[in-house]
Amino acid sequence: NLSPDKAAVLAGAYDLLKPGGELYFADVYADRRVPEAVAADPVLFGECLGGALYWNDFLNLA
């Protein structure tokens, strides 16, 4: 959640994986899109709440 460009992170991981490789990770997801006030708060961003990705948006990235 500390990366603002999650698509680039996933693309980079895909580029590094060997054929048939797997990626496992744990992250904080939101059940709705995070409001701008929360995303802009540096404390909440540092606690991985401000950068939490809406789970449906994650599925669209995958």
N, C-alpha and C positions, 0 to 999 in steps of 0.2 A: 504494500500500500504506500510505500514511500516513493514509488516511481509514478510521475504524472502520465507517462506514456506506456500504459500497460500492453498495448498492441506491440510496441517495439520490444518489450521484454519477452513476450511470448514468441515473437518472430526470431529474436536472437537465440532463445532456447531451442527452437526448432532447427535453426541453422547448425547448432552445435551437436544435436543428437545424431547418433549413428542410426542407420536404417534399422527399424524395429525397436529403437530405444524408447524408453518411457520417462516421463517427467512426473515427479510427485512433489507437491507443495501444499502448504497450508497457508491460508490467508483469511482476512476478515472480509466478509461480504455483508451487504445491506439488503434489506427486503424492499427497499425503495431507493431512488436516487438521492444522494446526500445533498442537502441544501447548500447553496453557495456560501452562506455564512459559516457553516460547519467546515466546508472544504477550505475556506480561506483562513481559518483559525490555526495559527502555527502550533499551538499546544495539541489540539485535536488531531492535526495532521501528523505530528510526531508520535502520537499514541495510536496511529494507524486507523483512527476513526474518520478523519477528514478525507482520507484517500480511499476509503472503502468503496469497492466497486459494487454496483447493483448486480445481483446474481444473474439477471437476465441479460445484461450487457456483457457479462463474462461469457455466457453461452454463445452470444453473437460473435465474440472474438475468437472462440475456439474453432 
